[in-house]
Amino acid sequence: MKIYLLVASLLFHCILTASGQVAVQADILYTMTGDLKPLRHGVVLCSKDGKIERVGPLGEVAIPEGYRLLKAPVATPGFIDAHTTVGLSGILNLDRHDQEQLETSAPIQPELRAVDAYNGRDPLVQWIQELGITTIHTGHAPGALVAGQTMILKTNVPAITDPEKNTLRPFAMVASTLGSSGFGRGGKSPGTRAKSLAMLREHLLKAQRHLKKRTEAKEDEKPDTNLRLDAMAAVLEGSVPLLVTARRHQDIAAALRLQREFNFPLILDGASEAYLLLEEIKKAKVPIIIHPTMARPYGENENVTFTLAAKLHAAGIPFAFQSGYEPYVPKTRVVHFEAALSVAYGLPHEVALAGCTSAAAKILGVEDRIGSLKPGLEADLALFDGDPLETVTHCTGVIIGGRLVSKRIK
């Protein structure tokens, strides 16, 4: 019996990962391009190299012979979770076994790499993939002044043996936290907002001096590698953003001041009280990965609002949805729900879908590879038996790189 089950499992795996060309035909196809309006009876052809070959209405795009045809009532680009800790935090929620998203031995540790802790075989990764999430921006969690690095990768990567090949970005951002949730524990620094900003500013100044030496020195006089300063120097030279988790308005304002002072790319995370600083955020051209709607409204989140996404949209501020992280069960939410609840509180439907597809890809800097359905981009799709933002809808199939990696319902 065990041998039979093993053979059946292997055959099923082979069917899912077969490299033959795939065509997707959907009654409603959200390409997430242009005005975001969907195509009726749309078709997507996926090439052998895992890219999108053609997209258009069924009458204009013929399905060639030999393509494996997958039909669904609704199809979208693969969903993107714009900020999570999946792969560093696991499904069991056991501190010493599958929770490596936060190191608290020191307040500032930008040298900690997400690629060194990621476990792509954790069941939590497979679970979110089966819900249509094909790409995650994951890494070190909020909870320290500078927690470490994040990365962007597909949910079908079981292990990172070559960061450049196995990820979209092995070093995507440096994660920082301003506010009381970033204070040290047990009397450790920082213990106040003023101390947090002083420590972060001091580290940025050190990284600034290090970057200047590295840039101006002759080849044989360049400073030695310094993992901590090199990571923050990448922020200062603009190659990666500083992702600042800031919930209170004064912490958001502090992040904006730092950005003006050091001129680095900034992305706000959480931003529960961003509605109090809409003009300032828009002027600074800072995007927001908004707080999960299921965040408990107490402490720094006591002023959260379900209408934040709608307010940001009305103000013209770019935003994306996230599953987020909080140090209690459940640690991982689903971006479908976050988008859906925002629609219930005033956000247009297509804009909500963009918040976990095309808009998310743009904020993460990977829109040239994923996030929408157009020729040349990577063939990542999610198939649904109804509106993806309805709670009764099922994800019936997931395609990553032109390959069917999940098929739950016939």
N, C-alpha and C positions, 0 to 999 in steps of 0.2 A: 504494500500500500504506500509506504514511504517513497519507494522508487518511482511509483506511478505519479505521485504528487510532485516529486522533483522534476520528472520529465515534463509533466504538464506545465509546471512553472517556467521551465526553460523555454518551452515552445511558445508560451504566451509572451515571455520577454523578447524572444526573437521576432515575434509578430509586431510588437510595439516598436522595437528599435530598428525595424527593417529600413534599409536606406533607399528604397524605391521612391519615386517622385509622388507627391501628394497633392491633391486638389481639394479645396474646401468650398462647398456651396452652402450659402446661408440665406434664409428668407430675409434676414436683416443683417447686414454686414457693416459694422462700425470700423471704418478705415482710420478714423481719428486724424484725418488730414483736412485742410481747407477750413470750411465752416463747421466741421465736426458732424454734419448731418450724415446719416447712414445711407448705404446703398440698399435698394430693394432687390432681392434675388441676386446677390453679389457672389463673385467667384474669386478665389485666390489660388494661384498656381505656385507651388513651391519647387524650386529647382533641386538638382542633386547635390549642389554645394551648400544647401541649407539656407539659401536666400529666397526672397520673394521674386518670382519671375514676372507675373502679370496680375493685375487687379482690375476688376470692372464688372459691369452687369453681365448676367448669364448670356444675353443675346449678343454681346460683343466679345466676350472671352470664351472661346470654345475649350472644352476639356479634352486634351489629347488622349489618344488611346494609350493604355498602359499606365496611366496615372491612377493611383488609389484614391477613390472618391469618398470623401467624408461629408455627410450632410448634417446640418443643424438648423434649428429655428433662428439662432442668434450666434454670431461669431464676432470676436473682438481681438485686438492685439493682446498678447499675453500680458497679464496684469503685473504691475511693478509695485512692490512694497518699498516706499521711499525711505523708510528708516525702521529698522528692526534689529534684534539681537539673535535671530534664529541662526542656529549653527554654532553659536557660542553658548547660548542658552538652549537647553534641550527640553524634551517633552516630559521628563520625569519630575522636574523641579526639585532636584536633590542637590544641595549646595556643593557637596564634594565630588559629585559624579558628573553632572552635566550643566554646571553653571559657571562659565569662565568669562563672563562678559564684563566683570568689574573687579579690578585689582585696587585695594584700598591701602596698601602699605605706604604709599606716597601720594601727595596731592597732584603732582604734575608728572605724567609719564607718557608723553607723545610718541615715544619709541616703541610702545607695545603694538605689535602688528596683528591685525585681524586674521591674516592668512595663516599665522602660526597657531591659532586656536580653533579654527573652523572644523566642524565635523559634519560633512555633507551626508553622512549615512544615518544621522539621527532621524527617528521617525517623524519628528516635527517638520523637517524639511520636506519629506514626502507628502505629509498631510497638506501643507499649504500648496504644494505643486498640484495636487489633485483638485484643488479648488480654483485652479487657473492662474496661480501666481508663478510666473516663469522667471522673474528677476527680482533679486533682493539687494538692497543696500544695507549691509549688516556689519556689525563690529562691536566695539566697546560701548558700553551703555552709559547713559547719564548717571551721575552720582559721585563724580570726582571733578576737581577743578579742570584737569586735563586727563581724560580717561584713557586715551589711546587712539589708534587709527581705525578707520572703517574701510570697507571694500565693496565692490559691486560685482555680482556674479549670477549665473543662471542656477536654477534650483535642480538641474540635472547633473551637477558636478559632485561626484561622491567624495573626492579627495583632491586637494590642491598639491600636485607634484611639480607643476611649473606655473607660478603665479601669472606670468604674462600670457600663457596660453589658456589657463583654466579660469581666468576671470576677465571681466570687462575692464575693471580697474582694480589692481591689487592694493593700491593706496589711493583711496578716494577722498577722504577728508580726515581732519583731526577733530575729535569729539571733545567738547568742553561743556562745563555746566556752571552757570552763574545763578546765585540764589542759595537758599538754605539747604537745598538737596545736594549741593556741591560742597558743603562744609565738611571739615574733617570730623571723624568720629573719636570719641573718648578723649576729648581735649586737644586733638591734633589740629594744626593749622590747615586751612583757614577756618576761623570761627565767626567771621563777620563778612558782610559784603565788601567793606572797605579793604579788608585784608585780602580777600579773593582777588579784587582788581589790582591791588598793589603787587601781589605775587605773579599774576598773569602778565601784567605790564613789565615787570622786571624780567620775566623769562622771554618775552618778546624782544626786549632791548638786547638781551644777551644773544638771542638768535639773530638779531639785526646786525650786531657787530661781527658775529661768526660768518654770516652771509657776505658781509663786505670784505672780510679777509679772504674768504674763499674766492670771491669774484675778482678781486684786485691783485691777489698774490701771483707771483710767477709760479710756473708748474712745479718746480722743486721746492717752493716755499709755502705751498698751500697747507692750511691747518689740518691736523689729523681728523679722521672721521669721528664725529660725535653724534651718536644715534639720537640723543634727545634734542640737540640743537639743530641737527640736519632736518629732522621731521618738522620742526616749527619754521625753519628757514624755507621749506617748501611752501608753507602758507604765505610767508612774507613775499616770496618771489612770484606768487600767484598761480603756481602749478596745482595746488589743492586748496579748497576752501576750509575755513574754520567753521565747524558746525557747532553752534552755541545753543544749548538747551537753556532757555530763559522763559520763565512763566510770568513773573510779576512785571509790571510796566517799567519799574526802575531798573530791572535787570536787562530788559530789552533795550532801554535807553543806554545802559552802560555798554552793551555790545555794539550799538551804533556809534558810540563815542570812540571805542577802541578801533573800529573799522576806519573812521575818519583819521584817527591819529597815526595808524600804521599802514593804511591803504591796502588791506588784504581782502580777498573775496570772502564774503560772509553769507552763511545760510542760517536762518533762525529755525530752531526746533521747538515744538511745543507751543510757545508764544500764546499762552492762554489769554493774556490781556492785550494782545496786539491791536484790538479794536480801539484802544485808547491812544494809539500812536500811528494811525493809518497814514497820515500825511508825511510823518517823518520816515516811516518805513518805505513808502513809495518814493520819496525823494532820494533815499539812499540806494534805491533799486535792489533791495534785498528780498529774495524769495523766502517763503515759509513752508516748512513741513509741519502741518498743523497737528495739534494735540489730538490723540484719539478721543472720540466722543464718549467712549466708555470710561474715560479717566474719572476717578472719584473726585467730586467737587469739595475738596477740603484742603487746608493748608495753602500751599502756593497755587493750587488749582481751584480755590474756592470761588473764583469769578469766571470759570469757564462758561462758554455759551455754545449751544448747538448751531448758532447762526454765524459762527466765525468764518466759515468758508464762503458763505453768501456775502458777508461784509467785505472780505478780501477781494472777491470777484467784482463787486460793485466799485471798489476802489482801484481796480486795475493792478493788484499786487499778485504776482505769480505764487501758486501754492500747489502742494501735492499732499496725498494722504499717506498715512503710515499705520502700521499695527502697534508700534511703540513698545515701550518697556516700562514696567513698574515692578518693584520687588515684592510682589505677592501673586498668588494664583488668580486668574490665568495670566501668564506672562505674554502670550501672543494672541493678538486679535486678528481680524481679517479685514483687509482694506475694502472689500465689497461693502461690508456693513458701514464702515466709516463714510464712504461715498453715499450710500443709500440714505443714511440719516441726515446728511447735509442736504440732500434733495428734499427731504421732508421739511426742512427748515429754510427753503427758499433758493437753493442753488439749482440752476438749470441742469437737466438730466445729462446732456452731452458734456457739459463742463465738468460734472462730477466724474464721468468716465475718463475724461482727459486727466483728471487729478490722480488717476492710478494707471495711466498709459502715457500719452504723448507729453503732457505737461510735466509729469514726473521724470520722464526721460530727459527733457530739456533742463530741468533743475539739476539733475544728476550729471549732466554733461555727456550723455550717451545717446542723444537723439539721432545721431548719424548712424546708429546701429539698430536701435529698438524703439518701441513706443508707438509706432503707427504701421499701417499696412500699405507700403508702396514699394515698387520695384527697387531692388538693390539692398533693402534692409534685411535683417535676419528674420527668418520665417518662424516667429513665435506667435502662436494663436491660442485662444481659449474658446471652446465651443460650449454653448449653453442651450438648455431646453426652454428657455424663456428669458425675460429681462434679467441681466446679471445683477441688478440692484434690488431684485425682489427676494425676500427670504425663502420663498418656496421653490426658487429656481435651483437646478442642479447643473454643475459643470460636467458635461458629458465627454469631453475630450480635451487633451492638452498637447500642443505641438511645440517643440523647442528645436530650433535649427532645422526645420523641415521634417523632423521625425516625431511620430506619435509616441509620446512617453506615458500617457495615461488615457485609458478609455474605460469609464466606469459603468456607463449605461449604453445599451445597444441602440 
